[in-house]
Amino acid sequence: MAAEKITYEQFLATVDESNNVFMEVLHNYFLENGCKGTYEEKKSGLLASYKHIKLKKVIANVLFRKKGMLVRIYGENINKYMDFMNSLPHEMVQSIQNAGDCKRLISNGCSTKCKGYDFLIGDNHFQKCRYNCFEFLVTDESRPHIMTFIENEIKQRTAA
């Protein structure tokens, strides 16, 4: 099944009631900070993707899996806000720990265009794939951290 474009309203209608307000806040934050959203129905489920209009790069995706709503953040500038990264709750650090390792960083085995993330949280050294490293389940505990993560990333990307 090819991806089929949908509207934001169609996307929002599928968001669980417990995440509805968070999704609205997130969506509005992206729009107010120079991002544009695209919404698709894919074989694996619905996907919202937010790309910065001027920078032409995706900041984050919102997707659904069996376990619930997830936000995938492309944290290209994490080394500029490590104090925040070191403040992440255990469940989010565990999610990073469980993410796939970057074959490019570890064994030079991936595409030359691939750039994984190489960073520390506390004493833990991570070399993770950029496509699932910062993919967090939206929970009561993770919501404010996801929002702050996105705020930090947009701030760093637009600072130049």
ZIHU-V106907 format. One record per backbone hydrogen bond with DSSP energy under -1.0 kcal/mol. CO is the residue of the C=O (numbers start at 0). NH is the residue of the N-H. E is the energy in kcal/mol with one decimal. If there is no record, write none. Layout:
co:CO nh:NH e:E
co:CO nh:NH e:E
//
This chain:
co:3 nh:40 e:-2.6
co:6 nh:10 e:-2.1
co:7 nh:11 e:-3.3
co:8 nh:12 e:-1.8
co:10 nh:13 e:-1.6
co:11 nh:14 e:-1.3
co:15 nh:18 e:-2.1
co:18 nh:22 e:-2.6
co:19 nh:23 e:-2.1
co:20 nh:24 e:-2.5
co:21 nh:25 e:-2.8
co:22 nh:26 e:-2.8
co:23 nh:27 e:-2.6
co:24 nh:28 e:-2.4
co:25 nh:29 e:-2.4
co:26 nh:30 e:-2.3
co:27 nh:31 e:-2.6
co:29 nh:34 e:-2.2
co:30 nh:33 e:-1.1
co:33 nh:52 e:-3.0
co:35 nh:50 e:-2.5
co:37 nh:48 e:-2.7
co:38 nh:5 e:-2.5
co:39 nh:46 e:-2.5
co:40 nh:3 e:-2.1
co:41 nh:44 e:-1.3
co:44 nh:41 e:-2.4
co:46 nh:39 e:-2.7
co:47 nh:61 e:-2.7
co:48 nh:37 e:-2.2
co:49 nh:58 e:-3.1
co:49 nh:59 e:-1.3
co:50 nh:35 e:-2.8
co:51 nh:55 e:-2.0
co:56 nh:51 e:-2.5
co:58 nh:73 e:-2.8
co:59 nh:49 e:-2.8
co:60 nh:71 e:-2.6
co:61 nh:47 e:-2.8
co:62 nh:69 e:-3.3
co:64 nh:67 e:-1.4
co:67 nh:64 e:-2.3
co:68 nh:137 e:-2.9
co:69 nh:62 e:-2.5
co:70 nh:135 e:-2.9
co:71 nh:60 e:-2.5
co:72 nh:74 e:-1.1
co:73 nh:75 e:-1.7
co:74 nh:77 e:-1.4
co:76 nh:79 e:-2.6
co:77 nh:80 e:-1.8
co:80 nh:84 e:-1.8
co:81 nh:85 e:-2.6
co:83 nh:86 e:-1.8
co:84 nh:87 e:-1.3
co:88 nh:92 e:-2.0
co:89 nh:93 e:-2.9
co:90 nh:94 e:-1.5
co:91 nh:95 e:-1.9
co:92 nh:96 e:-2.7
co:93 nh:97 e:-2.2
co:99 nh:128 e:-2.5
co:101 nh:105 e:-2.2
co:102 nh:106 e:-2.2
co:102 nh:108 e:-2.2
co:110 nh:113 e:-1.1
co:116 nh:127 e:-2.1
co:118 nh:125 e:-3.3
co:120 nh:123 e:-2.2
co:123 nh:120 e:-2.3
co:125 nh:118 e:-2.2
co:126 nh:101 e:-2.0
co:127 nh:116 e:-2.8
co:128 nh:131 e:-1.2
co:128 nh:132 e:-1.4
co:133 nh:72 e:-2.7
co:135 nh:70 e:-2.4
co:138 nh:142 e:-2.3
co:141 nh:145 e:-2.9
co:142 nh:146 e:-2.3
co:143 nh:147 e:-2.2
co:144 nh:148 e:-2.6
co:145 nh:149 e:-2.4
co:146 nh:150 e:-2.5
co:147 nh:151 e:-2.7
co:148 nh:152 e:-2.4
co:149 nh:153 e:-2.7
co:150 nh:154 e:-2.4
co:151 nh:155 e:-2.3
co:152 nh:156 e:-2.5
co:153 nh:157 e:-2.2
//
